[in-house]
């Protein structure tokens, strides 16, 4: 990789993170004294509860992938499916690419376990559709509750409508591209050429035509299986719903930890407005924008700014940052458990032509 290509790659990854950190700094710095005072009085038990529901959230995400792979006829052990889901989710939060980074990471990790790329894409699309549909319901519920609580909607109503339209449109397009054969074939061909151009720009490599045709066949097979076994999908939807419930409970106990008590409707309204910001593809996990939206929403509903900001940062810490560090060890464990993985990086092969000793032959790690 040339210096220019390496610079493009780093720019693509680090620029969105830098923008998010600038937004976060502009939000935290003016309220730093209040923030520190609130943190000092935080209750450890509720912080532990908040962290616990972060764990259950990722657990239910893993269960949704585990269930979809079973439906598609490519089951994995539960801990492996959960690990793949965990790592791909955290990568997606830190590398802002409109979800592509998470898709690619999941497909790569599953391929190491002999799961075809077409099946990986099928499982990711099914889970993504459910995630966005449930998110749309949460946002609609937040808008409805806000209209009941106040007649002064302001910019939040516009944000809610825009958020609902975005997530529903995205989910609809996924479904349309997924189940409409001609449309899927046309756009998959266009994406294939686009990906090849991007790959060539960065690494001077291309995906062979034969590989693409094999992927299309695998994808069609996965779609047919989903259609034939669609009555098993409610279990996947249940896991996705429990994931979102766990998300809300992370924030609930974060507020309890800083001494803020609020009605469930107030909690859901602020959570919905914050989640709208996480769908901004240029920012990793909506970093900065989500905290600003939550702080503004809750402070507008009577929660002190220090408490609202602290709770949103606790949510960020427990749901995004701590799992991101944990995913490093989970990724290491997944690599160690890959089929035919050799810890020494060498394989010992016996020659078949009368030699009496083994000879080490270097091989490239998978």
C-alpha positions, 0 to 999 in steps of 0.5 A: 500500500502506497503512502497516498493510499494509506493516507486515504484510508486513515482520513476515511477512518479518523476524520469522522471521529475527530468531528465527533470529538470536537462536537463532544468537547464543545458540549462538555467544556462549558458544563465541566464543573456541573458534570464533575459535581454530578459524577461525584454523587453518582450511585454505584449500584445503579451504575452497575445496573446500567452496565449490566443491561449493556451486557444484555443488549449485546447478548440479545444482538448475538441471539438474533444472529444465532437464530437467523443463522439457524433458520438459514441452515448454517448454525454456529455455536452460540458463543461464536455467533454472539462474538461475531455479532459483538465485534461487528457491532462495535466496529460499525459504531467506530468506523462510520460507513453507513453500516458497511463496516459492520456488514463487512466485519461480520461477513469476514468473521463468518467466512472464517467459519465457512459461512458463505458471504451470501448467507452473511449478507442475508442474515445482516439484512434480516436483522437490520430490517428488524432493528430499523422497524423497531427503532421507527416504532420507538421514535413514533412512540416518543413523538406521540408521547411528546405531543401528549405532554406538550403543545410546543413541539418546535424543532423536535417534531421535525426531527422526529418526523425526519427520523421516522421517514429515514429509518422507514425508508431505509428499511423499505429499501432493504426489503425491496432490494432483498426480495425483488429479484430483478432489482436486486440483480441490477443493483448487486451488479452495480455495487459489485463494480463500485466495490471493485473500483474502491478496492482498486483505488486502495489496494490495486485488487479486484473481486473476480467475476466468478466470486461475484456469481457465486455470491449471487447464487448464495444470496438467492438461496438464503432469500429462498430459505428465509421466505420458506421459513418466515414463520420462524422470524418472530423469535428474531424480532423478539430478540431485537425488541429485547435488545432495544428494551435493554438499551432504554434500561441502560439510560434509565439506570444512568439517570437513576445513578445521577439522582434523576427521577422521571416518568417513563414517557419522558425517558422514551422521548429523550431516548428516541430523539437521541437515537435519531442522531445515531443514524447520521452515517458520517458520525461514528455511532452519532458520537457528540450528536446523540449526547447533544440531542439527549441533553437538550431534550431532557433539559427541556423537560425539566431535568438539570443539564448536568444530570442529563449530560452525565446520564447521556455520557454514562450511556455512551461509556457503557454501551459504546466505549467499554464494549469496544475495548472488550471486543478486542479480546473477543476478536482475539478469541474468535481468531484463536477458535477459527477452524484449523488455526495454528497458534504458532503460525506454522503447520507441520507437514510430513513429506511423502517421499521417504523423508524421516523427519518433519519439516516446518513450512511457513504459511500465511495466517488466515 
